Amino acid sequence: MLKASMLAASLLLGLLATGPVRACGDGEAPTSCDDPSPNGFAAWMLGRVDRALVADKAQALQDFTDGARGFRTADTYVFCIGPDGVMSAHPSPILKGHDVRDLHDRTGNHFIRTMMETARPGQVSVIRYLFPKPGSTVEEPKTTYYTRAGDQTCAVGVYDADAEAPKSATADGRVAQLRLRLDRQIPAGARADWTAFLEALNAQRSEKATAIAQARRDLTAAATALESAGTRQTGGE
């Protein structure tokens, strides 16, 4: 099992969910889609996760891992754990495919175990813990929203630093605010098209994030190879 010591390593939309939820904008959300908070986006994305797994489980898990089809924006991503405790979807190869039931942060919080034990179908639950951002080894406070989707425990997390950043300070924030104003005015009959447009836009942004993540991995691999070659050369002298 992986332990914490082994960790080397948007559009804001939706609603804050405390009970069964649907994707924001599909006309079945129990509350308004006007919630601008990142946790609203997480709940909205979890609605898409459940539908994707029902449609094609294998493809969905791969999409979550790759951050494809709009399942990743910047530092917000989907991850899933199977019933055997193995991480079935995660952008980090350090975690993907490994038993993570014993994973915990530096405070001793076994967050994976808690999520697996408490996740319920059709209900979004919340847990807080410390976890590094992609590409970092520094643990940061994170709030994660999770649910049971079939035999998978799936989650979307939001780092506190991202949630607390002023919304008007970034282009993403300004786009989010515009989206919220428009969302209030979209007629019910046009909401499906509006949601499809947002998902397409989100997917486009996700492709860029995936390309950046791949470039980072390539650079890390190149640095490791150069270091290894230097070590061999020094040892041979």
C-alpha positions, 0 to 999 in steps of 0.5 A, a space after each residue: 500500500 502507498 503511504 504519504 511518504 511515497 508521494 514524490 509527487 476553469 471554469 467555475 460552475 455548478 452547485 454546492 451539494 449536500 445530498 443527491 445531485 445532478 449535473 448543474 444546468 440539466 434542469 434537475 439540480 436541487 438548487 440554483 446553478 448560480 453558486 460561483 464557488 469551486 466546490 460547486 464546480 466539483 459537484 457539477 463535474 461529479 455528475 458528469 463522472 457518474 454518467 461517463 462511467 455508466 456509458 463506458 467504464 473503461 473509457 471513462 477511467 482512462 479519460 479521468 486519468 488523461 484529463 480528457 473530454 473536459 475532466 480536468 481544469 488546471 489543478 482540479 481533476 477526477 480520481 477514482 478508487 476501485 472496490 479493491 482499494 486500487 487507484 483506477 484513475 488518477 493523473 499521477 502514475 505514482 498513484 494510478 494502479 496502486 493500492 492506496 487504502 493506507 494513503 494518509 497525509 502528515 496529520 495521519 488522516 487516512 482520507 482514502 479509507 474514509 472516502 471508500 467507507 462513507 461514499 454513497 450513490 447519488 450523494 456528494 460527501 465532503 472531506 478535507 486533507 493535505 495533498 500536493 498539487 500535481 508536480 509538487 511534493 508540498 502538501 496543501 489543504 484540499 477540500 474533496 467532494 466524492 461519491 459512489 459511482 457503480 463500484 467506484 469511489 470517485 472524487 474531485 478536489 479543490 485546493 484551498 489556495 485556488 478557492 481563496 484566490 480573488 475571482 477577478 484576479 485571473 482570466 478564468 475568474 472573469 470568465 466564471 463571473 460572466 458565465 454565472 451572469 449568463 446562466 441566470 438568463 438562459 431559458 429552460 429550453 436552451 439549457 441543454 445546448 448551453 451545458 453542451 457548449 460549456 462542456 465543449 469549452 471545458 474540454 478545449 481547456 483540458 486539452 491544453 492542461 493535458 499537453 502541459 502536464 505531458 511536457 512536464 513529465 517529458 522534462 522530468 524524464 529527460 532530467 532523470 536520464 541525464 542525471 543517470 547518464 552523468 552518474 554512470 560516467 562518473 562511476 566509470 572514470 
